[in-house]
Amino acid sequence: MDGPFLGSAALAAGAVTRHELRTRYVAIHKDVYVLKGTRPTGLVRAQACWLRSRGHGVLAGFSAAAVHGSRWIDPTLPATIIDTNRRRTPGVLTWAAVLADDEICTVDGMRVTTPARTAVDLARRYPLDAAITAVDALARATRLTVDAIEDAAAGHPGRHGLSRVREVLGLVDPGAESPRETWLRLVVVRAGYPKPSTQLPVRNEYGVVIGTVDLGWIQPKIALEYEGKQHRLSAEQFERDIRRYDEMIDLGWIVIRVTSLDSEATVRTRVAEAWNRRARRAG
């Protein structure tokens, strides 16, 4: 059986025997089982938590984000649910909260907070940078707009933490494709540079798109690329990147390639050098 399931229901349906349940599966909550060796993920924890609630709760926070398709969720985080049963349970975080009917939706048979309500909760309940990264990923996964999140927050003006929501939304960008891209964007914005465009198409002199960069500014022709593992593990991707960078440089772009070895300080230094080069050339 794939994914978490109720052992009692599987036995009643004849899907497993008691011997199979005991030897092939492991319980992660009372009567909630997964195949032995199952890798914990945010989605698996959310599904198991939903089964544990017997359908009485509403998945929220990172669990709702996982159900909505967000990536990059820390698999060690507990599942989060809004429920009246707040008995302490390992691996489960229960929130006491009031939800309006339009803040709940159903995904794959599970009740979860809507993407907009999920974004509001992530923004107001977690540290700033973690919240920005989480809302970036959720907005990208669900095509959620900042305006929609703002509307969801504005609908409940007395809700605690709305000032934090506004702070988070001022820095959110659904164009980020990974937490490190979010980090890179925040570094340059906090250094005082204009907010860069994300997933910026670069065109040649004929208007043909030659590639897309993670972050960049069209006017000074400065691009920022975060080099993740996929760039190093795929020889084909590596070759494509080299050709793209060479063509961009020929077109007058400065390409700053950032890796996990770069600190905030080194990024700031390299970006400052690029902008200074542009300023000297303009002068």
N, C-alpha and C positions, 0 to 999 in steps of 0.2 A: 504494500500500500504506500502511496506517495503522500508525503506531508503528514501533519499531525491528525490524529483521529481519536474518537472516543472508544476505548476498549470495550465497554459494555455494549455499545451499539454494533461494533464489528463482530462481537461474539454472537449477539442475537441474530444478526444477518447471515451468519455462517461464513463471513469473509475471512476469519482467522479461527484457529483452534486455541484452546487455553495453553497448550504446549507451545505453539508458535508465538503467542503473545508473550509468554514468559521467556522464550529463548531468542527470538528474533527482534524483539522491540524493547524499548525502555520507556518508562513513565517519566514525563517531565513535570506533570501536575497530576493530581489525583484523577485517575481514569483517562488521562490524556497521554497518548503514546506516539512515539516516532520510531522509525527503523533505527536500530543500533548503528552508530557511526554517522548519523545525520549531522551535517554541519549546521551549527546554529546561525541563523541570520535574523535580521530584523523582521522579515516576513514570517519566518517559521515561528518565532517567539510570539508575534501578533496572532497568528492563526491558533496557536496553542492556548494563548490567553483567552481568545474568544470562546473556544470550546470549553475551557474551564468555567467561564461565566454562565454557561448554558444559555447564552443568548440574552442575558439580562443587562449587559453593559454596552458601552459604546467605545470602541477603540479610539484612542486619541494620541496626540503628540507624535513621537517618532513611530509608534505602531501604526497610526493612521497614515503617516507619510509613507511607510513601507507598503501598506496595502494599496495606496494610490500610485505606487511605482517609483518612489524616490530611490536613488542609488546612494551609495557611500554611507549608509547608516551603520554605526558601530555595532557589531553583532553581540557585544558584551552588555549592551544597555538592557535594562529590564523592559518588559512589555508594559505599555501604559494603557489604562482603561478608566473610563468614567463609570462608576458603579456605586450602588448603595451598599454593597458588601465590601467593606474596607478592612477585612481581616488580613493581617500581614501574611504575605505569601512570598517565598523566595522567587526572585525572577519576575515579580509583578509589582508595578507601581500604580496605585489606585488614587485617582483624583476625585475630589468632591467638587462638582461643578454643575451649573444649570445650563441646559442646552435648549435652544429654540428648535421647533420642528424643522425649520429650514437650515439648520446647522448639522443635520444628520442625513446621511445617505447610506445606501446599501451597496456593497461591492463583494461579489462572489459569496453572497449569502450572509455577509458579516455587516453589522451596523458600525459605521465609522463616522467621525466628524468629516464634514465636507472639506475639500481642499482649502477653501478660504478660512474656515474656522480653524483648521489644523495649522495654517500659517500664522494666524493670530496667536494661538496658544504657544507655538514654538518661539515666536518673537517675544512674547511677554514673560515666558517662564525660564528661559535659558540664557546663559552669558552671551554678551553681545556678538562676538565673532562666531560662536557656535550657532547662534540663532540665524545670523546672516547666511552662513553656509547651508544650514538646513532649509531655509526658505528659498534660497537660490535653487537647490536641488528639487524641492517640491514644485516650485513654479515652472521649472523646466520640464519636469515629468508630466505635469497636468495642464501645461499651457496657461497657467494662472497668471493674471496680470496684477501689477502692483495696485492699480485702481480697484480691482475686485477685492483685494485684501483690505484696502483702506475703507471701502464701503462696508465690509463685514465688521470692521472695528468700529466704524462710526455708528453702526446700528445699535450698539450697546455702549453708550457714552460713559456709563458708570462703572464699567468693568475695570478691575485692577490691572495696572501695568500698561495702559494704552500709550503712555508717553514713551515707553520702551518700544512699543510697536512702531510708532512714528519714526523713532531713531533707526530702527532696523530697516524699515522700508526705504529710508533715505539712502541706504547703501546696498540695497538688493539689486541684483541683475540676473534674470533668468538665463542669460547667455552663457553663464559659467558652466563648463562641462565637467568640472571636478572641484573638490575642496581646495586643491592647490591653486587653481585658477582664481577662485574666490580670494584666497590669501594674497595672491599676486595683485589683484585689482585693488584690494584694500591697502596694500603697501603704497601703491603709487597715489591713490586718492588721498591718503592720510599724509603723504609727503607734500601735498599742496598742488599736484598737477590736475589738469582738467580730467573729468571722468572719462576713461577710454571707452571706445566702442568694443563690444564683445562679438566674437565670431565675425570679424570684419573682413568682407570680401576685398581682395586687392585686384585691381584691373590694370591691364597694360595700356599702351598708348592708343590701342584700337577699341578700348572699352571691354575687352574680353577678360573675364575673371581667371586669374592664373592660380588662385588659391585663397584660402581663408586663414586668417591669423587669430590666435586666441584673444589678444587685446591689441588695440592700436589707435593711433591718431592720424587721420588722413592728411590734415594740413601740414604738420611737420614731417610726415612720412616716417613715423617711428612705430615699430611693431614689437610686441612682446609675445614670446612663445614659451609655454611651459613644456619642457621635455620630460614626459612621463616614461614609464617603463615600456609602453607600447612602441615608442620611437626607437628604443634600443634593441628590442627583441625581434623586430621585423626588419629584415634587410631591405625588403621592398619599400616599406614605409620610410626607412632611412634614406634610400636613394631618392625617393620622391621629394622628401623634405629638402635635401641638398639642392636638387634642381630648382625647387621653388624659391629657396633662399637666394640662390645665385641670380635668378631672374628678377627678384625683388630688388636686390642690390644694384643690378644694372639699371633699374628704373629709378634709382635714387633713394631707396628705402634704407633706413638703419634697422637691422633686425637684432634684437636682444634675446638670446636664447637662455632661459633660466632652467636650472635643474634643482634637485633636492639638496645639492651642496651649497646653493646660494642662500645666504641669510637676508634678513630685511635690510641690513646695512649695505651689503654688496649690491642688492637690487637698486637701492636708492642711489648709490654711487654710479652705477652703470646708466641708469636713467638720466641722472643729472648730466653725465658726460655727453649723452646723446642730445639732450636739449641744448646744451652749451654749444655743441658742434653746429646745430641748426641756427642758433642765435648768431654765431660768428659768421656763418655763410650768408645769413640775411643782412648782416652789417656790412 
